[in-house]
Amino acid sequence: MTGQHSPHTLGIVGTGRLGEVLAARLRDRFRTVLYDSDASALRQAAERTGARAVQAPELVRAADAVLLCVPPHAAPDALLHLARLAAGHGTRPTFISLVTGVATAELRALVAAGPAAGTDVLGLKPVCQYTALAHGVPAVFVTADRHRLDLLRAITRDLGTVVAGDEDSVGAVNRAATKAALAACENLARALSTAGTEAVLVRSAIRNVLAGTALDHPPQPGNPYTRSILDELAAERHAEPIGGAA
């Protein structure tokens, strides 16, 4: 993909779940190179995604923009190492952090001095779950870098929407949503299993009915079946004792 606001070559650092999904989803639109300090994980991810595996020096020489998809504890060292390598090679890729556990301002400050000074570090925090993203469910990405929205939107245009906002809120949102989803899955599995439902039906109820209903949220009250469920939920809430005690 070419153009003023679009990278010619996109680098992805980290072959965990998010990095691998992004490599698979983006490689058809960009010349995509993939790097991980774990050689075995890198090789396997490259085989699964079709992205080209490279070492760190080639990554910073080739990529115009680099997506940082490493665990929070590894993000500062990974960025500093790559930014210094890039400076040593005379290149200046734009680094884009998708790490929700580390503030972009912290990463930016890390490279603001020394040989990596002047390195461009942007934030792009995903409100998403990797399986949903892999299956094409649109995600929302939050950035505080309003001045680079064109670049960020060009990269993610087939993945979802980029909005300007509070990046620091994304980690808490993702955790709350994950907690609620796991609780719903466990409660449904427990209720159906107690009623004697076969395991294959329980799994399908979770992966298809529960997940599909979540994708349709907010619900469409014009659907008679949905309307009946909404009425049932309202009646149950109305019948609950004040304070939750019997």
C-alpha beads as a LAMMPS data file, in Angstrom:
LAMMPS data file: protein, C-alpha beads

246 atoms
245 bonds

1 atom types
1 bond types

-500.0 500.0 xlo xhi
-500.0 500.0 ylo yhi
-500.0 500.0 zlo zhi

Masses

1 110.0

Atoms # bond

1 1 1 0.000 0.000 0.000
2 1 1 1.406 3.359 -0.959
3 1 1 0.581 6.964 -0.197
4 1 1 1.665 9.848 1.974
5 1 1 0.145 8.443 5.160
6 1 1 0.743 4.727 4.553
7 1 1 3.885 2.691 5.223
8 1 1 5.364 0.674 2.405
9 1 1 6.747 -1.962 4.775
10 1 1 5.202 -2.797 8.120
11 1 1 7.136 -4.456 10.922
12 1 1 5.491 -6.428 13.719
13 1 1 7.417 -7.102 16.911
14 1 1 6.103 -9.940 19.062
15 1 1 4.585 -13.254 18.014
16 1 1 2.048 -13.610 20.800
17 1 1 -1.649 -13.844 20.051
18 1 1 -2.161 -10.228 18.982
19 1 1 1.055 -9.980 16.974
20 1 1 0.293 -13.170 15.082
21 1 1 -3.271 -12.117 14.289
22 1 1 -2.087 -8.735 13.028
23 1 1 0.578 -10.364 10.866
24 1 1 -2.010 -12.646 9.301
25 1 1 -4.541 -9.842 8.751
26 1 1 -2.132 -7.194 7.440
27 1 1 0.272 -9.122 5.233
28 1 1 -1.994 -8.869 2.180
29 1 1 -1.941 -5.042 2.261
30 1 1 1.650 -4.409 3.305
31 1 1 5.072 -5.856 2.834
32 1 1 5.107 -7.290 6.339
33 1 1 8.127 -8.442 8.321
34 1 1 7.882 -10.213 11.653
35 1 1 10.375 -10.244 14.523
36 1 1 10.575 -11.921 17.913
37 1 1 13.551 -12.469 20.182
38 1 1 12.409 -16.098 20.560
39 1 1 13.683 -17.714 17.360
40 1 1 11.462 -20.774 17.651
41 1 1 8.308 -18.729 18.240
42 1 1 9.256 -16.456 15.332
43 1 1 9.720 -19.362 12.943
44 1 1 6.403 -20.942 13.889
45 1 1 4.489 -17.655 13.655
46 1 1 5.960 -16.946 10.227
47 1 1 4.862 -20.382 9.024
48 1 1 1.331 -19.866 10.336
49 1 1 0.846 -16.317 9.054
50 1 1 2.883 -16.207 5.867
51 1 1 4.698 -13.080 7.059
52 1 1 8.460 -12.961 6.512
53 1 1 10.568 -13.633 9.605
54 1 1 13.539 -11.293 10.080
55 1 1 16.090 -10.414 12.702
56 1 1 16.104 -7.084 14.516
57 1 1 18.654 -5.297 12.264
58 1 1 16.690 -6.143 9.119
59 1 1 13.447 -5.121 10.784
60 1 1 14.612 -1.581 11.529
61 1 1 16.247 -1.217 8.109
62 1 1 13.189 -2.394 6.181
63 1 1 10.153 -1.153 8.066
64 1 1 8.643 2.312 7.756
65 1 1 6.343 1.628 10.738
66 1 1 6.746 -0.956 13.496
67 1 1 3.870 -2.319 15.574
68 1 1 5.002 -3.182 19.094
69 1 1 2.966 -6.198 20.284
70 1 1 5.069 -7.555 23.138
71 1 1 4.070 -8.205 26.780
72 1 1 4.059 -5.095 29.000
73 1 1 7.151 -6.126 30.961
74 1 1 9.140 -6.524 27.735
75 1 1 7.998 -3.347 25.983
76 1 1 10.547 -0.808 27.326
77 1 1 13.613 -2.956 26.595
78 1 1 12.296 -4.073 23.208
79 1 1 11.587 -0.518 22.083
80 1 1 14.863 0.882 23.361
81 1 1 16.863 -1.899 21.688
82 1 1 15.132 -1.463 18.331
83 1 1 15.209 2.335 18.414
84 1 1 18.942 2.315 19.115
85 1 1 19.513 -0.222 16.354
86 1 1 17.551 1.958 13.937
87 1 1 19.536 5.053 14.880
88 1 1 22.759 3.125 14.362
89 1 1 21.609 2.131 10.864
90 1 1 20.496 5.675 10.078
91 1 1 16.819 4.751 9.809
92 1 1 13.829 6.208 11.668
93 1 1 10.817 3.901 11.579
94 1 1 7.739 5.067 13.418
95 1 1 7.105 2.812 16.412
96 1 1 3.457 2.182 17.296
97 1 1 2.746 0.658 20.702
98 1 1 -0.276 -1.619 21.061
99 1 1 0.825 -2.544 24.592
100 1 1 -2.071 -1.658 26.897
101 1 1 -0.096 -2.151 30.106
102 1 1 2.504 0.549 29.449
103 1 1 1.764 4.232 28.852
104 1 1 2.926 5.532 25.488
105 1 1 4.333 8.627 27.208
106 1 1 6.602 6.361 29.265
107 1 1 7.931 4.682 26.130
108 1 1 8.358 7.995 24.362
109 1 1 10.372 9.382 27.274
110 1 1 12.566 6.287 27.264
111 1 1 13.943 7.028 23.800
112 1 1 13.984 10.819 24.097
113 1 1 17.668 10.957 25.006
114 1 1 20.832 9.414 23.617
115 1 1 21.267 7.899 20.164
116 1 1 17.552 7.143 19.806
117 1 1 16.458 10.756 20.392
118 1 1 13.924 11.869 17.820
119 1 1 12.356 8.428 17.485
120 1 1 8.642 8.731 16.798
121 1 1 6.586 6.640 19.237
122 1 1 2.802 6.545 18.864
123 1 1 0.101 4.819 20.871
124 1 1 -2.605 2.608 19.381
125 1 1 -4.394 0.694 22.128
126 1 1 -6.805 -2.035 20.939
127 1 1 -10.188 -2.624 22.535
128 1 1 -10.385 -6.150 21.216
129 1 1 -9.979 -9.863 21.810
130 1 1 -7.583 -11.700 19.538
131 1 1 -9.955 -14.518 18.488
132 1 1 -12.637 -12.021 17.497
133 1 1 -10.053 -9.961 15.612
134 1 1 -8.834 -13.084 13.811
135 1 1 -12.403 -13.792 12.692
136 1 1 -12.862 -10.307 11.299
137 1 1 -14.918 -8.733 14.077
138 1 1 -14.218 -4.973 13.837
139 1 1 -12.256 -3.525 16.757
140 1 1 -11.792 -0.035 18.127
141 1 1 -8.274 1.345 18.580
142 1 1 -7.647 4.318 20.857
143 1 1 -4.842 6.830 20.385
144 1 1 -3.857 10.089 22.011
145 1 1 -1.810 10.992 18.925
146 1 1 -4.418 12.985 17.027
147 1 1 -1.783 14.423 14.710
148 1 1 -1.057 10.948 13.271
149 1 1 -4.608 9.691 12.788
150 1 1 -4.107 9.376 9.015
151 1 1 -1.223 6.951 9.456
152 1 1 -2.933 4.908 12.162
153 1 1 -6.176 4.682 10.224
154 1 1 -4.358 3.671 7.055
155 1 1 -2.769 0.742 8.876
156 1 1 -5.926 -0.439 10.631
157 1 1 -8.580 0.387 8.038
158 1 1 -9.564 -3.287 7.549
159 1 1 -9.365 -4.058 11.264
160 1 1 -11.750 -1.490 12.707
161 1 1 -11.930 2.126 13.789
162 1 1 -9.313 4.439 15.293
163 1 1 -10.629 7.027 17.751
164 1 1 -8.805 9.793 19.584
165 1 1 -9.153 9.393 23.323
166 1 1 -7.707 8.249 26.620
167 1 1 -5.296 5.394 25.915
168 1 1 -4.881 4.639 29.607
169 1 1 -8.531 3.582 29.919
170 1 1 -8.199 0.720 27.440
171 1 1 -6.505 -1.788 29.743
172 1 1 -9.247 -1.449 32.364
173 1 1 -11.969 -1.713 29.712
174 1 1 -10.447 -4.886 28.256
175 1 1 -10.025 -6.456 31.684
176 1 1 -13.597 -5.656 32.751
177 1 1 -14.971 -7.063 29.503
178 1 1 -12.858 -10.218 29.766
179 1 1 -13.963 -10.754 33.359
180 1 1 -17.636 -10.301 32.455
181 1 1 -17.349 -12.638 29.472
182 1 1 -15.640 -15.390 31.460
183 1 1 -18.225 -15.085 34.227
184 1 1 -21.049 -15.358 31.687
185 1 1 -19.462 -18.403 30.065
186 1 1 -18.874 -20.139 33.397
187 1 1 -22.387 -19.372 34.649
188 1 1 -23.975 -20.666 31.458
189 1 1 -21.840 -23.821 31.449
190 1 1 -22.718 -24.485 35.074
191 1 1 -26.450 -23.953 34.561
192 1 1 -26.672 -26.111 31.442
193 1 1 -24.483 -28.886 32.872
194 1 1 -26.581 -28.979 36.043
195 1 1 -29.662 -29.398 33.846
196 1 1 -28.041 -32.433 32.202
197 1 1 -27.191 -30.787 28.873
198 1 1 -24.650 -32.673 26.759
199 1 1 -21.163 -31.184 26.718
200 1 1 -21.214 -30.628 22.944
201 1 1 -24.369 -28.547 23.300
202 1 1 -22.914 -26.569 26.185
203 1 1 -19.880 -25.671 24.118
204 1 1 -21.998 -24.626 21.142
205 1 1 -24.265 -22.560 23.382
206 1 1 -21.238 -20.629 24.619
207 1 1 -19.346 -20.253 21.351
208 1 1 -22.342 -19.626 19.106
209 1 1 -25.424 -18.441 20.987
210 1 1 -23.732 -16.484 23.789
211 1 1 -20.974 -15.071 21.588
212 1 1 -23.374 -14.339 18.729
213 1 1 -25.768 -12.544 21.043
214 1 1 -22.888 -10.409 22.294
215 1 1 -22.030 -9.499 18.692
216 1 1 -25.635 -8.372 18.171
217 1 1 -25.563 -6.149 21.257
218 1 1 -27.256 -3.744 21.710
219 1 1 -30.212 -6.070 21.070
220 1 1 -32.859 -5.451 18.454
221 1 1 -36.146 -5.290 20.361
222 1 1 -38.114 -5.657 17.131
223 1 1 -37.123 -9.327 17.036
224 1 1 -39.932 -11.224 18.847
225 1 1 -37.564 -13.777 20.399
226 1 1 -35.174 -11.066 21.583
227 1 1 -38.108 -9.045 22.899
228 1 1 -39.326 -12.013 24.940
229 1 1 -35.873 -12.479 26.485
230 1 1 -35.610 -8.766 27.305
231 1 1 -39.034 -8.901 28.982
232 1 1 -37.952 -11.982 30.952
233 1 1 -34.776 -10.243 32.116
234 1 1 -36.746 -7.161 33.154
235 1 1 -39.152 -9.304 35.160
236 1 1 -36.281 -11.115 36.891
237 1 1 -34.614 -7.846 37.833
238 1 1 -37.900 -6.466 39.152
239 1 1 -38.396 -9.583 41.271
240 1 1 -34.941 -9.383 42.899
241 1 1 -35.079 -8.473 46.606
242 1 1 -33.703 -5.060 47.550
243 1 1 -30.051 -5.421 48.488
244 1 1 -29.882 -8.871 46.870
245 1 1 -30.858 -10.696 50.070
246 1 1 -33.765 -13.097 50.361

Bonds

1 1 1 2
2 1 2 3
3 1 3 4
4 1 4 5
5 1 5 6
6 1 6 7
7 1 7 8
8 1 8 9
9 1 9 10
10 1 10 11
11 1 11 12
12 1 12 13
13 1 13 14
14 1 14 15
15 1 15 16
16 1 16 17
17 1 17 18
18 1 18 19
19 1 19 20
20 1 20 21
21 1 21 22
22 1 22 23
23 1 23 24
24 1 24 25
25 1 25 26
26 1 26 27
27 1 27 28
28 1 28 29
29 1 29 30
30 1 30 31
31 1 31 32
32 1 32 33
33 1 33 34
34 1 34 35
35 1 35 36
36 1 36 37
37 1 37 38
38 1 38 39
39 1 39 40
40 1 40 41
41 1 41 42
42 1 42 43
43 1 43 44
44 1 44 45
45 1 45 46
46 1 46 47
47 1 47 48
48 1 48 49
49 1 49 50
50 1 50 51
51 1 51 52
52 1 52 53
53 1 53 54
54 1 54 55
55 1 55 56
56 1 56 57
57 1 57 58
58 1 58 59
59 1 59 60
60 1 60 61
61 1 61 62
62 1 62 63
63 1 63 64
64 1 64 65
65 1 65 66
66 1 66 67
67 1 67 68
68 1 68 69
69 1 69 70
70 1 70 71
71 1 71 72
72 1 72 73
73 1 73 74
74 1 74 75
75 1 75 76
76 1 76 77
77 1 77 78
78 1 78 79
79 1 79 80
80 1 80 81
81 1 81 82
82 1 82 83
83 1 83 84
84 1 84 85
85 1 85 86
86 1 86 87
87 1 87 88
88 1 88 89
89 1 89 90
90 1 90 91
91 1 91 92
92 1 92 93
93 1 93 94
94 1 94 95
95 1 95 96
96 1 96 97
97 1 97 98
98 1 98 99
99 1 99 100
100 1 100 101
101 1 101 102
102 1 102 103
103 1 103 104
104 1 104 105
105 1 105 106
106 1 106 107
107 1 107 108
108 1 108 109
109 1 109 110
110 1 110 111
111 1 111 112
112 1 112 113
113 1 113 114
114 1 114 115
115 1 115 116
116 1 116 117
117 1 117 118
118 1 118 119
119 1 119 120
120 1 120 121
121 1 121 122
122 1 122 123
123 1 123 124
124 1 124 125
125 1 125 126
126 1 126 127
127 1 127 128
128 1 128 129
129 1 129 130
130 1 130 131
131 1 131 132
132 1 132 133
133 1 133 134
134 1 134 135
135 1 135 136
136 1 136 137
137 1 137 138
138 1 138 139
139 1 139 140
140 1 140 141
141 1 141 142
142 1 142 143
143 1 143 144
144 1 144 145
145 1 145 146
146 1 146 147
147 1 147 148
148 1 148 149
149 1 149 150
150 1 150 151
151 1 151 152
152 1 152 153
153 1 153 154
154 1 154 155
155 1 155 156
156 1 156 157
157 1 157 158
158 1 158 159
159 1 159 160
160 1 160 161
161 1 161 162
162 1 162 163
163 1 163 164
164 1 164 165
165 1 165 166
166 1 166 167
167 1 167 168
168 1 168 169
169 1 169 170
170 1 170 171
171 1 171 172
172 1 172 173
173 1 173 174
174 1 174 175
175 1 175 176
176 1 176 177
177 1 177 178
178 1 178 179
179 1 179 180
180 1 180 181
181 1 181 182
182 1 182 183
183 1 183 184
184 1 184 185
185 1 185 186
186 1 186 187
187 1 187 188
188 1 188 189
189 1 189 190
190 1 190 191
191 1 191 192
192 1 192 193
193 1 193 194
194 1 194 195
195 1 195 196
196 1 196 197
197 1 197 198
198 1 198 199
199 1 199 200
200 1 200 201
201 1 201 202
202 1 202 203
203 1 203 204
204 1 204 205
205 1 205 206
206 1 206 207
207 1 207 208
208 1 208 209
209 1 209 210
210 1 210 211
211 1 211 212
212 1 212 213
213 1 213 214
214 1 214 215
215 1 215 216
216 1 216 217
217 1 217 218
218 1 218 219
219 1 219 220
220 1 220 221
221 1 221 222
222 1 222 223
223 1 223 224
224 1 224 225
225 1 225 226
226 1 226 227
227 1 227 228
228 1 228 229
229 1 229 230
230 1 230 231
231 1 231 232
232 1 232 233
233 1 233 234
234 1 234 235
235 1 235 236
236 1 236 237
237 1 237 238
238 1 238 239
239 1 239 240
240 1 240 241
241 1 241 242
242 1 242 243
243 1 243 244
244 1 244 245
245 1 245 246
